[in-house]
Amino acid sequence: MSAKKTVFVRSSLLALAGLLPSAALLSSAPLLAQDDSLPMPPVFLKAMEPMVERAAASDKVVLTRHSGTFGGRKLSYDAIVTESPVANAKGQTAAVVVTYAYVARGSTGARRPVLFFFNGGPGASSSPLHMNAFGPRRIVGKGDTARLENNPNSLLDVADLVFIDPPGTGASMPVKGADASSLFSVSGDAAAVADVVQRWRQANGRTDGPFALVGESYGTARALAMLDAEGKAKLPLPDGVALFSLSLGDNDGPVISDVSLLPTLAAVAWYHQAVDRKGKSVEQHFAEARAFAENDYARALIAGASLPGGERAKVAARMSELIGLPAAGLEKDGLQLDRQSFMLGLLSAKGLRTGQLDGRATRATAESNMHPPFDDPSMTLGAETGHLIADYIGKDLGYALPSAYRTLNLGINFKWDWGRGEVYRTVRFAPFLSKALAEKPGMKLMTVGGYYDITTPVAAGQFALDHAGIGPDRRTSKTYAAGHSVFEDEGELARFAADMRDWAGKLGQ
């Protein structure tokens, strides 16, 4: 296997990353054979445990009352935990989906927006967006210092919030004796979650008000697949879609994959001062690298072996100035980029490697002793905060969990059905959005990315949208000095929340 192909396989393992705080999931691609001797972390083995099925379908609703201050505004709100039975492809009840909603008191039936959140995986619960980003209570601190605090960055001052655990995650488990396999697919998952959204709106008197879908990582693909499901089922389309760390496919070609990756590698090199910053900010360095990538670099890649030697050397030298790797090595590799070579090579003189979910993270290369992708120093799998989530749901929200809360379920990730003849990297999700925008031109689109996210580079997601005919004039795009999960960066969360608050406040206008 060539170096280029090795990294392509590796990157496909991480393509669905970031659904728990600093988390990554594996796709259906096999793990790298040359690393079989390295151990799997205990949290991986736990994430592979079988699901605990529900004894029977149920539709319980639990309401509790609370108050807090969000966006500088003090308000009272209801927390509503709802169980929603969902059907399999044959129309038989196969699982129960649990949602956690926060509704400002007195907003029922108003024009106040409702935001429906989910993370990705596939196989991740909504707990990162719920308990680390925008819910009214937030987990702060790490390890033994982790605790729950009121979240001033919650968006509850401008919108009501519903966090959805898709089938197989959180407390949303299959029903005993039912066949839930069709729910663990692009189309089945999207149809089930779309159905839950509409039933929640109907049950809570919100069908006359605006609503939006908000997804992160594979959750961005789910959101667009839900648009397709809503269209097929004649369900109402949302008034907005917010996509964090876009994972939409459409960027694995031999030229575009390198062109879209180079600006992110430049940002990581800038952060580690592995290049001469020349007084530029990360935003300026990223923009300069992107302009080069989409012009001289793209032309050089297209030319391939026909590129004159002098021109190749000139392009390699410019790449080196931007991303910090030696020009000779880049020229030898045909100007093609390799995530693994970059992460291991950028800081090799210091004996360090960088992270992939967040390129700012480092670890001594000699201590990278876990099976890839778990050797990523920016990765955890959220297990250390699982007890806080369960305690919060049980004590604060009054909902008795039927089984241990599953922040992560890699079992369904490995068997995910991408469609007939498809794998993750071949599915195109952006066309679903193009079609929905044609049907509902007023739909507002928000895209979010982190400069240091090597897993889902900012330019890659934007290319997928541009390639589907959704240009910058059709969307609000924000990039932050953060990794894959922007909300994990304390310095950027307030800015992120302010931008989301502004966007949500315009829904339905």
Secondary structure, DSSP 8 states (H G I E B T S, - for coil): --HHHHHHHHHHHTTT--SSTT-----SS---GGGTTS---HHHHHHTS----BSS----EEEEEEEEEETTEEEEEEEEEEEEEEE-TTS-EEEEEEEEEEEETT-TTSS--EEEEE--TTTB-SHHIIIIIISSEEEESSGGG-EEEE-TT-STTTSEEEEEE-TTBBTB-BBTTS--GGGSBHHHHHHHHHHHHHHHHHHTT-TTS-EEEEEETHHHHHHHHHHHHHHHTT----SEEEEES-------STTHHHHHHHHHHHHHHHHTT-S--TT--HHHHHHHHHHHIIIIIHHHHHHGGGS-HHHHHHHHHHHHHHH-S-HHHHHHTTT---HHHHHHHTTGGGTEEE-SSSTT-EEEGGG--S-TTTT-TT---SGGGHHHHHHIIIIIS----SS--BSB-HHHHHT-B--TT--GGG---HHHHHHHHHH-TT-EEEEEEETT-SSS-HHHHHHHHHHTT--GGG-EEEEESS-SSGGG-HHHHHHHHHHHHHHHTTTT-
